[in-house]
């Protein structure tokens, strides 16, 4: 299913979300040949909560990776 989604939604930016949802590790390729391994349990794949949402609810806590 993951391969099928990758083909169907090519160039739409869904692949990273599919990997995160399925708890799969991936490699991030940077310029200059640098690669960064992102493990399947990395908290950096969770997006930050928007500032407007944080300001609207004082009980809300930001995702751990973005504090």
C-alpha positions in Angstrom: 0.0 0.0 0.0 2.8 2.4 0.8 4.4 1.9 -2.7 1.0 2.3 -4.3 0.4 5.6 -2.4 3.9 6.8 -3.4 3.1 6.2 -7.1 -0.4 7.6 -7.0 0.5 10.8 -5.0 3.9 11.4 -6.5 5.0 15.1 -6.2 2.2 15.9 -3.8 4.3 15.7 -0.6 2.4 12.8 1.1 5.4 10.4 1.4 6.8 11.8 4.6 3.4 11.7 6.3 3.0 8.1 5.1 6.3 7.1 6.6 5.6 8.8 9.9 2.1 7.3 10.1 3.5 3.8 9.5 6.3 4.4 12.0 9.1 3.8 9.4 12.6 5.2 9.6 14.0 7.2 6.7 17.1 9.0 5.4 17.2 12.8 4.9 19.5 13.9 2.1 21.2 17.2 2.4 23.3 19.2 0.0 27.0 18.3 -0.2 26.3 14.5 0.1 25.4 14.7 3.8 22.7 12.3 5.0 20.8 12.2 8.3 19.1 9.1 9.5 15.7 9.8 11.1 14.7 6.9 13.4 11.2 5.6 13.5 10.6 7.0 17.0 11.9 10.5 16.3 9.8 13.3 17.7 11.0 15.6 15.0 8.4 14.1 12.6 5.6 15.5 14.7 4.7 19.0 13.5 4.7 22.0 15.9 1.3 23.3 17.1 0.6 26.7 15.6 1.2 29.8 17.8 -2.4 30.9 17.3 -3.7 27.6 18.7 -1.2 27.8 21.6 -2.4 31.4 22.4 -6.1 30.4 22.1 -5.8 27.7 24.8 -3.5 28.2 27.8 -3.8 24.5 28.7 -2.3 23.4 25.5 1.3 22.1 25.5 3.7 22.3 22.6 5.1 19.1 21.1 8.3 18.1 23.0 10.6 18.6 20.0 9.6 22.2 19.6 9.8 23.6 23.1 
